[in-house]
Amino acid sequence: MIAQKRVFSGIQPSGRLHVGNYVGAMRKMISLQDEYYCIYGIVDYHAMTVRFDPKEMEESIFDCAVDYMAAGIDPTKSVLMVQSTVSQHTELAWILNTITPISWLLRVPTFKEKRQQNPDYVNMGLLDYPVLMASDIIVYKAEVVPVGDDQLPHLELTREIVRRFNSLFGYTFPEPKAMLGEVTRILGLDGNFKMSKSLDNCIYLDESKDEIWKKLSTAVTDVRRKRKTDPGNPEDCNIFTMHKAFSKKGDIDYCAHECCVAGIGCLDCKKILLENMYKELEPIQKKRHELSCNREHVYDILKQGQKRAEEIAVETMSDVHAKIGVKSFH
């Protein structure tokens, strides 16, 4: 029997998950569970690169686990774990730090963006984030990483670090490859930046239909279309991007055509999107409610995930210790 290729992906427990998280990576993560050995992490150490409240961290991790499973991550098929419970993540990150040039980290677009957004809180963890991300992936010798396109620079850096480690110490890690979803990124409701909790421009997975409509009704569309009678360009409209993510081909084609000929207004287009989006989110919300009422079950799943993840990580680190010359002391 051929061993399954391993997959790793992680989401920060930095608040409720939104449809950008769901479309950008989670759908692909769910679809891979039958074909690959999937390890999915709640990467809580990454969430500490920005200001956080320790009193809220445990609840954020729990909520993230519930969101994962409600959306379709099946713990009987995949390993669901919390990053901080598997110490090999940070141990390997330190070793990778010793071979990663600072210049590689300074060029990462995300670091530049975060530094501009929070100039008064630029910490070492923010700079070193991609090295820990590389460790998250290769501590399981994962070959596939489902990501949104905004994470591609991080993954390419992981590949560079892997090549350097293998060159210095002998082949140890495969070079992980990105796997993008059909829709790789949804812009936020402002139409300018990707959906983000910090920018308050997103639709959360657990929002009611009325709450979603309140946001969609005021969301930016094609800025050149001032009136309902003006023809628009769907490809310049973020609402149309959301249609591609949630609507079937018939509705997508209809909205595209009617927009181009000014057959329908933006509000009509948004109402069609609302129905299609909520049709997919409603069962997720029902499952989420069920899981939230059974905390011990969720904690047991995370403990089982920790054990299964550690088994792989310990084996990897044994290989790493041998390669860097410290095996005799472990």
Sequence and secondary structure as in RCSB ss.txt:
>XXXX:A:sequence
MIAQKRVFSGIQPSGRLHVGNYVGAMRKMISLQDEYYCIYGIVDYHAMTVRFDPKEMEESIFDCAVDYMAAGIDP
TKSVLMVQSTVSQHTELAWILNTITPISWLLRVPTFKEKRQQNPDYVNMGLLDYPVLMASDIIVYKAEVVPVGDD
QLPHLELTREIVRRFNSLFGYTFPEPKAMLGEVTRILGLDGNFKMSKSLDNCIYLDESKDEIWKKLSTAVTDVRR
KRKTDPGNPEDCNIFTMHKAFSKKGDIDYCAHECCVAGIGCLDCKKILLENMYKELEPIQKKRHELSCNREHVYD
ILKQGQKRAEEIAVETMSDVHAKIGVKSFH
>XXXX:A:secstr
     EEEEEE  SS  BHHHIIIIIHHHHHTTTTSEEEEEE TTGGGGS   HHHHHHHHHHHHHHHHHHT  T
TTSEEEEGGG THHHHHHHHHHTTS HHHHHT HHHHHHHHH TT   HHHHHHHHHHHHHHHTTT  EEEE GG
GHHHHHHHHHHHHHHHHHH S     EEEE SS   B TTSSSB  TTTT   BTT  HHHHHHHHTT    TT 
 STTS   GGG HHHHHHHHHS HHHHHHHHHHHHTT S HHHHHHHHHHHHHHHHHHHHHHHHHHHT HHHHHH
HHHHHHHHHHHHHHHHHHHHHHHHT GGG 
